[in-house]
Amino acid sequence: MARIGILINELDVGGAEILLLNFLRFAATTKSNEHQFVVYCLQGNGSLSEQILGLGFPVINLNLRWRWDPRAIPKLGKLLRLDQIDLLHTHLPWSGIIGRLTSRYVGLRAVIYTEHSLWLKHNYITRTLNRLTIAMTHKVITVSEAVRRSILENCNDLTERIVTIPNGIDLQVIRSRHVDADSLRQVLGIPTDAYVVGNVARLSPAKGHIYLLDALVQLRRWNPKVCAVMVGRDAGSEAQLKARIRELDLQDNVILTGYRSDAIELMQIFNVFVIPSFFEGMPVALLEAMALGKPVVVTAVGGNLEVVRHSIEGMLVPPGDGEALAEAIKFLINNPEIANSYGYHAQKRVEAEFTLERMVERYLNVYHEVLEGLKDI
């Protein structure tokens, strides 16, 4: 039985963290006798740690004081030896860098890294350290071909080590989360006849929420009952968004909910799901909205292009263009039959290509391949 260590920065809500939680939830019920998992956090357990503990997996917090805490490598190395870890699977650049250096320090031969974002999204120091250490990784998993290409642009000698495993979602969980849409609208103060444009993402400049506000100004001139619901915790742009909402007099047309554990329920009141981002690896929220049968309008960037086909599951627009965003949303409002068709095809595409079962099976196959390869060394 192989002992798998999983290293991640923290366990607050985010795309990579939710993906890990879903992976462990599914792994807990499948092939449970093949692997044992231990989760390590560099800096703070976060809100998801209790859920992982509830699944029966240990969660160990290294309690690092700052990102490049010099205690990280000896502290993690001691834990890997104590827990007799056979393979270390790291997520996100910071954990990837520390995990590789620690594995070299303790002589751990099996290291896997999952990259969730395009490399151009990372700052210069992170990209440089990633590039200098990534050759210590036995397998690099990318969540989309766009992410794969972004790595190869910086490290073209890794071609044989990279495998793309698209994100997947638990359709059973999605289908079980039914709500009374009218009641939920009432709680949020949204009129029953309002057209709801929804987004689920952390509030950061890269997510492009400001352009959704620009689009909303244009849409409101045409239909005063258009409403935008933005779900997600602040990650650097909430103050700017609130100021822009006041400046554009959109207080009656925008709801910032903050982080919500019931984001999937909130999605069910959306008429259209929108992603105005500048960069995307492969957003889990997009897959969730599509699984709910929502038509989508997303920017033509990164992994979005691998999930959404223009005029089939939704519409693709250029990033940083509020006018194009408004026109696409207006088209869906004016053409409800086409919008319903997009939603139907969106649901079918996720069911065929982006399930949690498919994702976990492919991850487990990578574990098996790497561990088997060690026997020949």
C-alpha positions, -999 to 999 in steps of 0.1 A, spaced: 0 0 0 15 33 -11 15 63 12 8 95 -7 16 129 7 -3 159 -7 12 193 -2 -7 225 -7 -2 261 4 -33 263 25 -69 250 26 -90 282 22 -115 281 -6 -101 283 -41 -101 263 -73 -71 241 -65 -83 236 -29 -118 226 -39 -104 203 -65 -82 186 -38 -112 182 -15 -133 166 -43 -104 144 -52 -101 131 -17 -139 128 -13 -140 105 -43 -107 87 -34 -122 79 0 -148 57 -17 -128 41 -45 -96 21 -44 -93 29 -7 -70 -1 -1 -45 10 -27 -33 43 -13 -32 61 20 -32 99 19 -17 125 42 -24 162 36 2 188 45 -5 226 46 24 251 45 6 280 61 -28 276 77 -53 248 75 -82 270 63 -119 264 61 -116 231 41 -94 213 66 -124 201 88 -141 186 57 -109 167 48 -105 155 84 -141 144 82 -133 121 53 -107 103 74 -75 119 61 -49 135 84 -42 172 78 -9 185 91 -2 222 93 34 233 91 25 267 105 51 286 84 54 322 95 60 335 60 61 322 25 98 314 22 103 304 59 137 286 61 121 261 84 100 247 56 124 221 42 137 205 74 102 206 90 85 190 59 114 166 55 110 153 91 72 147 85 78 129 52 102 105 69 80 101 100 49 93 78 69 71 55 57 88 24 63 70 -9 51 97 -33 46 135 -28 20 152 -48 23 190 -47 -2 217 -58 5 253 -68 40 268 -74 50 276 -38 42 241 -26 58 227 -57 91 245 -52 93 236 -15 81 201 -21 108 194 -47 136 208 -26 124 189 4 122 156 -16 157 161 -28 168 168 8 153 136 22 159 114 -9 122 109 -18 123 96 -53 86 102 -64 74 137 -68 43 149 -88 33 185 -94 -1 198 -105 -1 233 -122 -35 249 -121 -27 283 -138 -10 297 -168 26 305 -160 24 341 -172 -1 346 -143 27 340 -117 52 367 -107 87 368 -120 103 352 -88 77 324 -87 82 316 -124 120 317 -120 121 293 -90 95 271 -106 117 269 -138 148 261 -118 133 233 -97 107 217 -119 131 192 -134 132 175 -100 96 165 -106 88 130 -121 55 140 -135 39 174 -141 1 174 -144 -16 204 -161 -53 211 -158 -56 221 -195 -36 221 -227 -32 259 -223 -14 254 -190 7 227 -206 18 251 -234 26 278 -209 50 255 -191 67 243 -223 73 279 -233 95 281 -203 108 245 -200 107 229 -234 127 199 -221 98 186 -200 76 174 -229 78 137 -219 70 144 -183 38 165 -187 4 150 -188 -29 170 -191 -57 159 -168 -87 183 -171 -105 192 -139 -136 172 -131 -166 178 -109 -189 155 -89 -222 154 -108 -239 136 -79 -232 165 -56 -243 190 -82 -276 172 -89 -284 168 -52 -282 206 -44 -317 217 -53 -331 250 -41 -363 270 -42 -351 297 -67 -379 321 -59 -372 319 -22 -335 324 -27 -341 354 -50 -363 369 -23 -336 364 4 -311 382 -18 -335 409 -27 -337 400 -64 -371 405 -82 -386 373 -96 -386 389 -131 -350 401 -130 -325 386 -154 -295 374 -133 -260 374 -146 -238 354 -123 -201 349 -116 -183 327 -89 -147 336 -84 -124 353 -60 -125 391 -63 -91 398 -78 -81 421 -107 -72 391 -130 -108 379 -128 -120 410 -147 -151 418 -126 -147 455 -135 -156 447 -171 -188 429 -160 -198 462 -143 -191 481 -175 -213 456 -194 -240 460 -168 -242 497 -174 -249 491 -211 -274 463 -203 -293 484 -178 -300 511 -204 -318 484 -224 -333 464 -195 -333 480 -160 -341 447 -144 -307 431 -152 -289 421 -121 -253 408 -115 -245 385 -86 -208 381 -79 -199 353 -55 -164 351 -40 -141 362 -13 -120 394 -16 -86 389 -31 -75 424 -38 -103 441 -58 -134 443 -36 -128 480 -26 -122 490 -62 -154 471 -73 -175 488 -46 -162 522 -56 -169 515 -92 -204 503 -84 -211 536 -66 -195 556 -94 -218 539 -120 -248 540 -97 -253 503 -99 -261 497 -62 -296 483 -72 -282 461 -99 -252 444 -83 -249 420 -53 -215 411 -39 -222 381 -17 -186 375 -4 -176 338 1 -206 315 1 -204 278 10 -237 274 -10 -223 288 -42 -237 259 -62 -272 267 -49 -267 303 -58 -258 293 -94 -292 279 -98 -308 314 -98 -284 326 -126 -299 330 -161 -264 331 -175 -230 324 -160 -202 348 -170 -164 347 -167 -147 379 -177 -112 368 -166 -78 376 -183 -63 342 -173 -78 308 -166 -63 274 -162 -96 255 -161 -122 270 -137 -141 246 -116 -170 270 -112 -175 271 -150 -178 233 -150 -203 235 -122 -225 261 -139 -224 241 -171 -234 209 -152 -265 229 -140 -274 236 -176 -265 273 -176 -256 290 -208 -222 307 -204 -204 337 -217 -166 335 -210 -135 352 -222 -115 334 -249 -85 327 -227 -67 296 -213 -87 265 -204 -120 283 -212 -113 276 -249 -111 239 -241 -144 237 -223 -167 261 -242 -173 259 -279 -186 292 -293 -223 290 -302 -226 255 -289 -223 256 -251 -221 294 -249 -203 324 -262 -166 334 -263 -157 371 -260 -123 389 -258 -110 398 -224 -111 434 -212 -141 442 -234 -172 452 -215 -190 461 -247 -185 426 -262 -196 411 -229 -228 431 -229 -236 422 -265 -232 385 -258 -254 387 -227 -280 408 -246 -281 381 -273 -289 354 -248 -316 376 -232 -332 382 -267 -329 346 -277 -341 323 -248 -344 293 -270 -308 295 -281 -298 302 -245 -316 270 -235 -299 251 -262 -265 263 -250 -274 252 -215 -284 218 -227 -252 212 -246 -232 226 -217 -246 200 -194 -240 172 -219 -204 183 -225 -195 182 -188 -212 148 -183 -191 135 -212 -157 151 -206 -153 166 -172 -165 143 -144 -147 137 -111 -146 100 -118 -127 105 -149 -103 129 -133 -95 108 -103 -90 76 -123 -64 95 -144 -46 108 -113 -45 73 -98 -30 60 -131 -2 86 -129 5 75 -93 7 39 -104 29 47 -133 54 67 -112 55 42 -84 59 13 -107 87 31 -125 107 33 -92 108 -5 -91 130 -5 -122 155 20 -108 
